[in-house]
Amino acid sequence: MHPTPAQSVSPPIERSSFRWHSKSAFSLVEVTLAIGIIAFAFVALFALVPTGLTTFRTAIDTSNETWIMQNINSMVQTTNYSDVPGLSFEKSGEIYYFDEEGKLTDTETKKGSDDVQQTRLYSVKLVVDTLNRPAGSSAALMNHGLRVIAVFAPYGDPSAKKDFESVTDAQSLTSLTKQTRVRNRSFVVARMDSQ
């Protein structure tokens, strides 16, 4: 018998050649879902980056302010008590500049080289104010003590610079807004002699 054209003669098919090799793999839908979940998580993480950087910068600034205050305290403590009011910005016009480690680089009146000025990170001015007794005391003014206020500002921040320039005395500190980047710290200097 001859095969008809619709029928073809072929060798017998072996079942083993049609085995599907099953491999573990992700489908396109699974991959798309995984990418979507990861993208959603990364968006949330990236939203935290600015907050983390701000917190980090604030921590560094606070640490450096401590070093700067130690330097200023040493300078004031080695100054004759009668000369301490002359350190105030109102009288001296002096601004002190500090670097990223809280070390003095130069001052407004004794400017350093261009390389030194490039390292400025903080501007500091001193405000010397009278020391008052607590309310209810008979004499309000304490003649044997002064309050020294160190006013800090980031050197390269234009808005902080504007606020920093507006501070000339203790009264002008009260006009600063809560959002300002200008900060201040104070300490008391007492006269130890019998005058």
N, C-alpha and C positions, 0 to 999 in steps of 0.2 A: 504494500500500500504506500501510496505516495502522500506526503503531507500536503494538506491544502495551504493556500497562501496565508490564511488567517492563522494557521497553526505553524508554529516554528519548532524546529527541533533544537533543543538545547541540552547541554549536559545536565545531569541531575544536580539540583541545588543542595548544597550542604547547609544545614541549619546553623552550624557553628560560625559561618562567615557573616551572618547577620546579627551577631551579638552586639548589643550596645554596650560600650564601655562607659559605665556611669562614673563621672568625676564630680567631685563637690565643687560647685561654683555658685556665685551670686547672680541672680537675675538682674536685669536692667532696673526693674522696679525697686529691688532691694538696695542697689547701689545708689539710686536717686534718693531714696528715703534716708539712707545713711549720710549722704552729703548734705541733705537738708537739715538733719539733726545737728551735725557738726557745725554747719554754718550758723544755726540758731545759737548754739553754745558759744561760738567765737564772737558773735555780735555782743552777747552779754559780757564776755570777758573783756573785749575791747572797750566797752563802755566804762569799765572799772579802771582802765589805764590812766586817764587824766586825774582821777581821784587819788590813785596811788602815787603818781608823780607829784601832785600837790602836797600830799602828806609827807612824802620824802623830802621835798624842798623845805617845808616848814620845819621838819625835824633838824635838817642841816642848819637852817637859819638860827633856830633856837640854840643849838650847840655852839655855833660860832658867836652868837651874842654873849654867851657865857664867857668865852675866851676874851672877847672884846671888853666886856665889863671888868674882867680881871686886870687887863692892861690899863684901862682908864682908872680903875680904883688905885692901882699902884702909882700912876702918874699923879693923881690928886693927893694921895697920902704922903707923897714926897714933896708936895708943894707947901710952902709956908701958909698957915691958915689965913693970914691977912691977904694973901695973893689969890686965894681960891675964887673969890667973886670975879676976878679978872679972867678966869678961864671960860666964863660964860660967853656964848656966841654973841650975845647982845653987846658985850664990851670988846671981845677979841676978834670977832668975825671969823674965827677959826673953824674949819671943817676937817675932820680926821678921816682918812681913807684906809680901809682894811681889805685884805685879800681873802681868798677862799678858805684859809685856815684860821682866820681871825687875827692875823698879824698885821701890825701897822705898816703900811707901805709908804705913805707920804701925807702931807697936809696941804691945805689950801695955800698957806703962805710959804711953805717950803716944798714946792712941787718936785717930784722925782722926774727921772728921764721918761721918755715916751714908752720905753719897755716897762718901767715901773707903773706908769699910769694905766697900761693895758691890764694890769693885774687887779685893779680896783674892783671890788665887789660890793662893799658896803660903805655908805657915807654916814658919818656920825658927828653930831654936834652936841655940845654940852650946854645945859641950861642950869644955872645956879639960882636957887630960890631960898627965901628965908624959911626958917623952921618955926612953925607955930605950935603953941601948946594946945592940948585938947580943949574942946568947948567947956566952959564953966570955970576955967582958970582965971585968976585975977589979972595976970599979965599975959597978953596973947602972944607976944613975940619972944622967942628964945634967942638970946644974944650969943650963946655959946655954941650954936649949931647951924649948919647949912644943909640944905637938901640939894644934891647934885643929880640931875636928870640927864641920862644919855638918850639921845633921840637917834634911832636907826632907820635907814632907808636903803633898799636895794639900789645900787648905783646906776644900773642901766634901765630902770623902769621909769618911763616918762610921767605916769600919773603919780607915782610915789615921789618923784623928784619935785613935782609941783607942790604936793603937800609938805614935803620936807622943807622947801624954801619958805613956806608960809610960817614955819615955827621959828620964832625969835625969842620967846620967853615962856614962862610957865603958863600964863594965861592963854597964849595962842594954842597950846596943846589941847585945850578944851574945845576948840572949834573944829578939830579933826573929826571926820565921819567914822562910823564903825567899819566901813568897808576899806578904809585906807590900809596901805601896806607899810605905813610908817608905824614903828613900834617904839616904846620907851621903857626904860628901867631906871630905877633910882636907888640911891643909897645916901646915908647921912654921914656928914663929916662934923666932928665935934672938936672944939678947942679944948685942949687939955691943960693949958696954963691957968694961972689965977687971975688974969686980967678981967 
